[in-house]
């Protein structure tokens, strides 16, 4: 793995730590609150962040994952907490999954970051490029989580 790729994984882990820090001290009850003028809650945002990275990798590689198979119905684009069922992962479970995801992605894809695939949106054709896009997306949802926190405190 190149130094640039190691930096990418360091960023992936660091930005994920920021998300996890933003939900420290949040109760499972608070994670369910949808403040006025918001469409989703903290729990949904966490599940969406987790799903998004796997969806983009899957879109590029055409390799399916368990995460996209189940999580898309609860946390995919256009869903809301209204789609939640008793099977939807709990807040604590999502925090745990998010904590481990950077290591899972690194283990599964560290030797494939520069592998070229048919381009997807915005011309991305490597896993490395997709991960850069998902880090940006994660930052947008981190801001949503921080905004919701302000409203529920």
C-alpha positions, 0 to 999 in steps of 0.5 A: 500500500502506498503512502497516499493510500495509507493517508486515505485510510487514516482520514477515513478513520479520523473522520469516522472518529469525529462522527462517533465523538458527535454521538457520544452522550446521546441516548437511544431515545435522543437518537430517535427524535426528529426535530421540527424541520428535519426529515431524519434523526441521528439513528437514521444518519448513522445507518445512512453513513454506514450504508453509503460507503458500501453502496458506492463500493458495490456500485463500482465493483458490482460485488454485493454485500450484506450491508446493502442487502438489508440496510438499503430499505431502512437507510437508503436514499429517500428512506426515513425513520418511518421505514424502521421496523423491529429488525432495524439496527438499534442506535448502539448497534449502528455505533458499533458497526460504524466504529469497525467499518474503516478497518473492515474496508481497509482489510477488504480493499487495501490491495484493490484501491487502485484497481480500475472498474467501469466508471460510475457517477462523476467518472470515478473508476477506483475504490480510492476515488469512491472512498474520497467521495464517501468521506465528503458525504460523511461530513455532510451527515456529521453536520446534520447530526450536529444540527440535530444535537443542537435541537434536542439538547 
